[in-house]
Amino acid sequence: MNDKLKFWIMTVLMLTVPLAGCVGGSDDSDDEPAPIDIMGCMDDAANNYDPSATSDDGSCTYDTDNGGNNGGTDDVMGCMDSNANNYDSVATVDDGSCEYDEEPTSTDFDGIAGFDASSIQCGPTGDISIAGSSTVFPVANLWAEAYQKYCNGVAITVEGGGSGAGAGRVCANSEKGTPVDIGDMSRGWKSSEASTDDGFTYDCLKGDTSRSAVQIDVAIDGLSVVMKKGGAADTCVSGMGGLTVDQLRWIYSDYTAAELTATGWDANALSNSDNNDATHLWSELDASCPNAEIKISGADSESGTYEYFMETVLSDHDNGEAFDANRPDGYTNSAEDEVIVNYLESNEEAIGYFGYAYYDANKDALSAAAVENSDGEMVHPDTETVGNGDYNPLARRIYMNLHVDAQALQKTRPFLAFGLSDSGSA
């Protein structure tokens, strides 16, 4: 992030806008008293139905969108913690129902080298809501845990849903869920979602078009290509020394070999091709690999990870190249990375991809492939190679987008300042 951008961000985030209001009216004490109007939710299908209400105030809440009759957002209530026994991969709103064999323990931040609790400058009390990218989720969740621990009176909710949900919810787009203060994204904004004049302030084009967000670069992520540790796929790829981007393209693409070649693909990516477009065998990459179909998995289309992988690997995507659905199990995809972890653990011939944090958290069960970089070197993802740029081209920036609102920024500015501090990155 350049100095000019840092200065602008700190200026915006330090901004407070004094708000004033006035209430006025006539004192017509001689008029007949008007009937008492009781405001409340008048829909008896809602959670908060008020039978005494005489006027509906629009406050009705529902577990779902009531069949679409109430203009709701199709929120699905359930446990959103993938570590819980009753984790629900389709849930969009955590209802506090998570159950564990053992209650999760809190992080011992004081035991982390470089973490200094006394350096945290707490903002005002209140709630902060965050949702979006599953890649950013571990970062946001850890920051939230630490900030809440040392800042009394602050409650932070962190949800996933994918980058599309992050963009939509910070713009109060009801199609994506309830509005949030911070939208997490592992990609940039789409021109259909928001417009910008300066490259970091985005005016919403969907949802509440009066809203805007400022995009903050919070980290670099190394998108990791992963397999079951010690499984057939891992043994194959490890024996080859890693994968090239052309090999990854052949593995995931729905194009025939002829279509791939016509769009810049190097046929030498296959040293043992069976010349059959109907099959994609590990043995086609190398004769030492098993004669087994490659099962493919990864992010869903709402995810910034999906879009980045597609743009980087499926180079003719603008002309229709896509992930191949005609494979064993099709293209197994989810906005929840834990679903991909579970799939890979159950399928040793499968390959998948997601952000480095999820690979790092599952190193005991998964292996990450080395990927050929721009210098022709096979490089494994780790904190050093991702940070210094050696791991490319599957490294990308990830973002938090803050709702530009005076009251919201009073809460989110100190939170983000902590996250970007030495303690936040410890």
C-alpha positions in Angstrom: 0.0 0.0 0.0 1.5 3.3 -1.0 2.0 6.3 1.3 -0.6 8.4 -0.4 -3.2 5.6 0.1 -2.2 5.0 3.7 -2.6 8.7 4.4 -6.0 8.9 2.7 -7.3 5.8 4.6 -6.2 7.1 8.0 -7.8 10.4 7.2 -11.1 8.8 6.2 -11.0 6.3 9.1 -10.3 9.1 11.6 -13.2 11.1 10.4 -16.1 11.8 12.7 -19.2 13.6 11.6 -21.1 15.5 14.3 -24.8 14.7 14.0 -27.6 16.9 15.2 -31.3 16.4 15.2 -34.3 18.5 16.1 -37.9 17.6 16.9 -40.7 20.2 16.5 -44.4 20.4 16.2 -47.4 22.5 17.0 -49.0 22.6 20.4 -52.7 22.2 19.5 -53.8 21.2 22.9 -57.5 21.9 22.1 -57.7 19.3 19.4 -59.5 16.0 19.9 -56.9 13.4 21.0 -56.0 11.0 18.1 -56.4 7.3 18.6 -53.4 5.6 19.9 -51.5 3.9 17.1 -49.5 0.8 18.3 -46.5 0.1 16.1 -45.2 -3.4 15.7 -45.0 -6.5 13.5 -48.5 -7.6 12.3 -47.5 -10.7 10.4 -48.5 -13.8 12.5 -45.9 -15.8 10.6 -43.0 -13.7 11.9 -40.9 -14.5 14.9 -41.8 -11.2 16.6 -45.5 -11.0 15.8 -47.2 -8.5 18.0 -51.0 -9.2 18.4 -51.6 -5.8 20.0 -50.1 -3.8 17.0 -52.4 -1.6 15.0 -49.8 -0.5 12.4 -47.1 -2.6 10.9 -43.7 -0.9 11.3 -41.7 -3.2 9.1 -39.8 -4.8 12.0 -40.9 -8.4 11.3 -38.1 -11.0 11.4 -38.2 -14.5 10.0 -36.1 -17.7 10.2 -36.4 -17.8 6.4 -38.0 -15.4 3.8 -41.5 -16.8 4.5 -41.7 -18.2 1.0 -40.7 -14.9 -0.5 -43.8 -13.1 0.7 -42.1 -10.7 3.1 -39.3 -9.5 1.0 -36.8 -11.4 3.2 -33.3 -12.5 2.3 -33.5 -16.3 2.4 -31.3 -16.4 5.5 -30.8 -20.0 6.7 -30.3 -20.3 10.4 -27.9 -22.9 11.8 -24.4 -23.5 13.2 -21.7 -21.9 11.1 -18.7 -23.1 13.0 -17.1 -25.9 10.9 -15.4 -27.3 14.0 -18.8 -28.0 15.6 -20.6 -31.4 15.6 -23.7 -29.9 14.1 -22.0 -27.6 11.5 -24.5 -26.7 8.8 -22.7 -25.9 5.5 -25.8 -24.2 4.0 -26.4 -21.9 7.0 -26.0 -18.1 6.3 -26.8 -16.9 9.8 -25.3 -18.4 13.0 -28.1 -19.1 15.5 -25.8 -20.0 18.4 -26.8 -23.7 18.3 -23.3 -25.1 17.8 -22.4 -28.2 19.8 -18.9 -29.5 20.6 -17.4 -32.7 22.1 -15.3 -30.2 24.0 -16.0 -26.5 24.2 -13.5 -24.6 22.0 -10.8 -23.0 24.0 -9.9 -19.4 23.6 -6.6 -18.3 22.1 -3.8 -17.5 24.5 -2.9 -14.2 22.9 -0.5 -13.2 25.7 1.6 -16.2 24.8 2.1 -15.1 21.2 5.4 -13.5 20.5 5.0 -9.9 19.5 1.5 -9.6 20.8 1.1 -6.6 23.2 -2.4 -6.2 24.6 -1.5 -2.8 26.1 -1.1 -1.4 22.5 -4.7 -2.0 21.6 -6.6 1.3 21.4 -10.3 0.3 21.9 -13.1 2.1 20.2 -16.6 2.7 21.5 -18.7 -0.1 22.8 -21.2 -1.7 20.5 -21.6 -4.3 17.8 -19.5 -4.8 14.7 -20.7 -7.1 11.9 -18.4 -8.7 9.4 -19.2 -11.2 6.5 -17.8 -12.4 3.2 -14.8 -14.3 1.9 -14.0 -17.6 3.4 -10.3 -16.8 2.8 -10.5 -13.7 4.9 -12.6 -15.4 7.5 -9.8 -16.9 9.6 -8.0 -13.5 9.7 -11.2 -11.6 10.6 -12.2 -14.2 13.2 -8.8 -14.1 15.0 -8.7 -10.3 15.1 -12.3 -10.3 16.4 -11.4 -12.8 19.2 -8.5 -10.7 20.3 -10.2 -7.3 20.1 -13.3 -8.5 22.0 -11.1 -10.1 24.7 -9.3 -6.8 25.5 -12.1 -4.3 24.6 -15.0 -4.7 27.0 -18.4 -4.0 25.6 -17.5 -4.8 22.0 -19.3 -7.7 20.3 -18.2 -8.8 16.8 -19.9 -11.3 14.6 -17.9 -12.8 11.7 -19.6 -14.8 9.0 -18.5 -16.3 5.7 -20.6 -16.6 2.5 -18.0 -15.7 -0.1 -16.7 -12.5 -1.6 -20.0 -11.9 -3.4 -21.8 -11.9 0.0 -19.1 -9.5 1.4 -19.7 -7.1 -1.5 -23.4 -7.4 -1.3 -23.9 -7.1 2.4 -21.7 -4.1 2.9 -23.9 -2.5 0.3 -27.1 -3.6 2.1 -28.1 -5.8 -0.9 -30.9 -7.9 0.6 -30.3 -10.6 -2.0 -27.0 -11.4 -0.2 -28.1 -11.1 3.4 -28.4 -8.6 6.2 -26.2 -5.4 6.0 -22.8 -5.5 7.7 -20.2 -3.0 8.7 -17.3 -4.8 7.0 -17.5 -6.8 3.8 -14.6 -9.3 3.3 -13.4 -10.0 -0.2 -10.6 -12.1 -1.8 -11.0 -10.3 -5.1 -11.6 -6.8 -6.3 -15.0 -5.2 -6.9 -16.9 -6.0 -10.0 -18.1 -3.2 -12.2 -21.6 -4.5 -11.7 -21.3 -4.2 -7.9 -19.8 -0.7 -7.4 -18.1 2.2 -9.1 -14.9 4.0 -8.1 -13.1 7.2 -9.2 -10.0 6.7 -7.0 -9.5 3.0 -6.8 -10.3 2.5 -3.1 -13.6 4.2 -2.4 -16.5 2.3 -4.0 -20.0 3.5 -4.5 -22.6 0.8 -4.3 -24.5 0.0 -7.5 -26.7 -2.7 -6.0 -28.6 -2.7 -2.8 -28.6 0.7 -1.0 -27.0 2.8 -3.7 -26.5 5.7 -1.2 -23.9 3.5 0.6 -20.2 3.4 -0.2 -17.2 1.4 1.1 -13.5 2.0 1.4 -11.3 -1.0 0.4 -8.4 -1.8 2.7 -5.7 -4.3 1.7 -5.2 -6.5 4.7 -3.0 -9.3 3.6 -1.5 -11.4 0.7 -2.9 -14.9 0.4 -1.3 -17.9 -1.4 -4.0 -19.9 -3.0 -3.0 -23.5 -2.3 -3.6 -26.6 -4.5 -4.2 -29.4 -2.0 -4.7 -33.2 -1.8 -5.1 -35.8 0.9 -1.7 -36.3 2.5 -0.1 -39.6 1.5 -2.9 -40.3 -0.9 -2.7 -41.3 -4.6 -2.9 -37.7 -5.9 -0.3 -36.5 -3.4 2.1 -39.3 -4.2 1.8 -38.6 -7.9 2.3 -34.8 -7.7 5.1 -35.1 -5.2 6.9 -37.5 -7.4 6.6 -35.1 -10.3 8.0 -32.3 -8.2 4.8 -30.2 -8.5 2.4 -28.9 -11.1 2.7 -26.3 -13.9 -0.2 -23.9 -14.6 -0.8 -25.8 -17.9 -1.2 -29.0 -16.0 -3.6 -27.4 -13.6 -5.5 -26.0 -16.6 -5.9 -29.5 -18.2 -6.9 -31.0 -14.8 -9.8 -28.5 -14.3 -10.8 -27.3 -17.8 -13.9 -28.5 -19.7 -12.0 -27.8 -23.0 -10.8 -30.6 -25.2 -7.1 -31.0 -25.9 -7.6 -29.4 -29.3 -9.4 -26.4 -27.8 -6.7 -26.0 -25.1 -3.9 -26.1 -27.7 -5.7 -23.5 -29.8 -5.8 -21.1 -26.8 -2.2 -21.3 -25.8 -1.9 -24.5 -23.8 1.3 -26.5 -24.0 0.6 -30.1 -24.9 3.9 -31.1 -23.2 2.0 -30.7 -20.0 1.0 -34.4 -20.5 3.9 -36.7 -20.8 1.7 -39.8 -21.1 -1.5 -38.7 -22.8 -4.1 -41.4 -23.8 -5.5 -39.0 -26.4 -9.0 -39.5 -25.0 -10.8 -36.3 -24.1 -13.3 -38.3 -22.2 -10.8 -39.2 -19.5 -8.5 -37.2 -17.2 -6.2 -39.7 -15.5 -3.4 -39.1 -13.1 -1.2 -41.4 -15.2 -1.5 -39.0 -18.2 0.6 -36.5 -16.3 3.2 -39.1 -15.6 3.5 -42.8 -16.2 4.4 -43.4 -12.6 1.1 -42.0 -11.4 -2.0 -44.2 -10.8 -4.4 -45.0 -13.7 -7.2 -43.3 -11.8 -9.6 -40.5 -12.8 -8.8 -37.1 -11.3 -11.6 -35.8 -9.1 -11.8 -32.0 -8.9 -13.0 -29.7 -6.2 -12.8 -26.1 -5.1 -14.6 -22.9 -4.4 -18.1 -22.0 -5.6 -19.0 -19.2 -8.0 -19.8 -16.8 -5.2 -16.2 -16.9 -4.0 -13.4 -14.6 -5.0 -11.1 -17.6 -4.7 -13.2 -19.3 -7.5 -12.8 -16.2 -9.7 -9.1 -15.8 -9.1 -8.3 -19.4 -9.8 -10.5 -19.3 -13.0 -8.8 -16.1 -14.3 -5.3 -17.4 -13.5 -5.6 -21.0 -14.6 -8.6 -21.2 -17.1 -7.1 -18.5 -19.4 -9.9 -18.6 -22.0 -12.7 -18.2 -19.5 -13.9 -15.0 -21.2 -14.8 -17.2 -24.2 -16.6 -19.9 -22.3 -13.9 -22.1 -20.8 -15.1 -23.4 -17.4 -14.6 -25.9 -14.7 -15.4 -29.4 -16.0 -18.7 -30.7 -14.5 -18.4 -34.0 -16.4 -16.0 -35.7 -14.0 -16.5 -38.3 -11.3 -18.5 -36.3 -8.7 -18.6 -33.4 -11.2 -16.9 -30.2 -9.9 -17.4 -30.5 -6.1 -17.6 -26.9 -4.9 -18.6 -24.9 -1.8 -18.3 -21.5 -0.3 -17.2 -23.2 2.9 -13.6 -24.5 2.7 -14.2 -27.1 5.4 -16.5 -28.9 2.9 -13.6 -29.2 0.5 -11.3 -30.4 3.3 -13.7 -33.2 4.1 -14.1 -34.1 0.5 -10.3 -34.4 0.0 -9.9 -36.4 3.1 -12.4 -38.9 1.7 -11.1 -39.0 -1.8 -7.4 -39.7 -2.3 -7.6 -39.2 -6.1 -9.1 -35.7 -5.6 -7.5 -32.3 -5.9 -8.8 -29.0 -4.6 -7.8 -25.4 -3.9 -8.5 -22.7 -1.3 -6.7 -20.0 0.7 -3.4 -20.7 2.5 -4.9 -20.3 6.0 -7.1 -23.3 5.5 -4.3 -25.4 4.2 -2.1 -24.3 7.1 -4.9 -25.3 9.6 -5.2 -28.7 8.0 -1.5 -29.6 7.3 -1.9 -32.8 9.3 -4.4 -34.1 6.8 -3.5 -32.3 3.5 -0.5 -31.6 1.4 0.0 -28.6 -0.9 1.5 -28.9 -4.3 4.4 -26.9 -5.5 3.4 -24.8 -8.4 5.7 -23.6 -11.2 6.3 -19.8 -10.9 7.3 -17.2 -13.5 11.0 -18.1 -13.2 10.2 -21.8 -13.9 10.8 -22.9 -10.3 8.5 -25.3 -8.4 7.6 -23.5 -5.2 5.5 -24.6 -2.3 3.2 -22.1 -0.6 4.3 -20.9 2.9 4.4 -17.6 4.7 7.8 -16.7 3.3 7.3 -17.7 -0.3 3.9 -16.0 -0.4 5.2 -12.9 1.3 8.3 -12.4 -0.9 6.5 -13.1 -4.2 8.3 -16.4 -5.0 5.0 -18.2 -4.9 3.2 -17.0 -8.0 1.0 -16.8 -9.9 -1.5 -18.1 -7.3 -0.9 -15.3 -4.8 -3.4 -12.5 -4.5 -4.4 -9.6 -2.2 -7.3 -9.9 0.2 -9.4 -7.1 1.5 -11.8 -5.7 4.1 -14.3 -3.1 2.8 -15.6 -0.7 5.5 -19.0 0.9 5.2 -18.3 4.7 5.0 -20.6 5.9 7.7 -19.5 8.1 10.6 -21.0 6.0 13.4 -19.8 2.7 11.8 -16.3 4.0 11.3 -16.0 5.1 15.0 -16.2 1.3 15.8 -14.5 -0.3 12.8 -11.5 2.1 12.5 -10.0 1.1 15.9 -10.7 -2.6 15.1 -8.9 -2.4 11.8 -6.1 -0.3 13.3 -5.5 -3.2 15.7 -5.6 -5.8 13.0 -3.0 -4.0 10.9 -0.8 -3.3 13.9 2.2 -5.4 14.9 0.1 -7.2 17.5 -2.6 -7.9 14.9 -0.1 -9.5 12.6 1.9 -11.3 15.4 
